[in-house]
Each structure stands twice: as C-alpha cells, then as structure tokens.
Amino acid sequence: MENKYVYGLDLSLNSSGICIFSNDGKIIELLTIDTHKEKEIPAKLKIIGNDLIKISKVYPPSKIVIEQGFSRYNASTQAIFRVHGIVNYLFNEYEQIYYPASSIKKVVTGKGNASKKEVQDAILLLFPKLKFANTDESDACAVGLTYFIKNGVIKNA
C-alpha cells in the first residue's frame, strides 16, 4: 500500500505555498509554486496546475487542507478563486478542508490576529529545524498544522 499525504495549501496566483505532511503530522516537504515571472493569468494557472499534478505523483494525497479565500479587492479576489478552482478540480476525489485565516492563526498561535512572524515562530516551536523559503511556505505549514491540531494528532506548544 502506498503512502498518502496531507497537503497544507496557501494558494496564491503569484506564489503558492505547499506543505506536505505524513498522515501522522510529520512535515515531509515544503514547496513554493512561483509564477511571478508570468504576466498572464492563464499561464500562471497552467503552471500551478501542472506543478500540482507533478507533486501529487510524488506525494499522493489523502486530504487537501486549504486556507479559505477572503474578499479584499474584487479583482485580486476573483483571480485567487481561479486558483482555488484549479485545486478543487485536480483534487476532486479527495476530502478538501477549508479553514479561515483567523482560525488558522488562532489554532497555531492562540491569537486570531497573529502576524506572519508570530505564525512562523509558533511553528518553529513545534518543528525547530524547519527552514522556510518564504511566508507562503510557513502559511501552508500553519494550514496543515491546524488540521492536525484540531484532530488531536499534534499537540500545540
């Protein structure tokens, strides 16, 4: 039987963070899908989709845990939901769990309005050897950790 993995996703049109967890809450890999160089949204979406397909072949998923989108600026909100659509389509056969950003921050740090630095610091208390390339990776890690903490697999520091 092949291993299955839990994905923590912080989705973005420019830089999506991905944290791959084993089913017992161990962090296997941190990844970033960077599309900053592309100007057109369809090209960005193609890169994101293709990279997620490649990742899923290496790390077959069991669950997809996603930071819930929120409305801030209409144009950027509409664009980010296109990324969510790609993920929903590619991983339609797996359970997809959404958490609001404030809930993720609350579960991981104890504060619903924690800064990105506070989120990183809280994660590093649990996993001191982790190295984040950017805040997208730490946010993705926090998304996945929320799932494991809420389900009692990991005890928060």
PyMOL commands that set and color helices and strands:
alter all, ss='L'
color gray80, all
select helices_A, chain A and resi 41-58+74-90+101-109+116-126+135-150
alter helices_A, ss='H'
color red, helices_A
select strands_A, chain A and resi 5-10+15-22+27-34+61-67+95-99
alter strands_A, ss='S'
color yellow, strands_A
deselect
rebuild
show_as cartoon
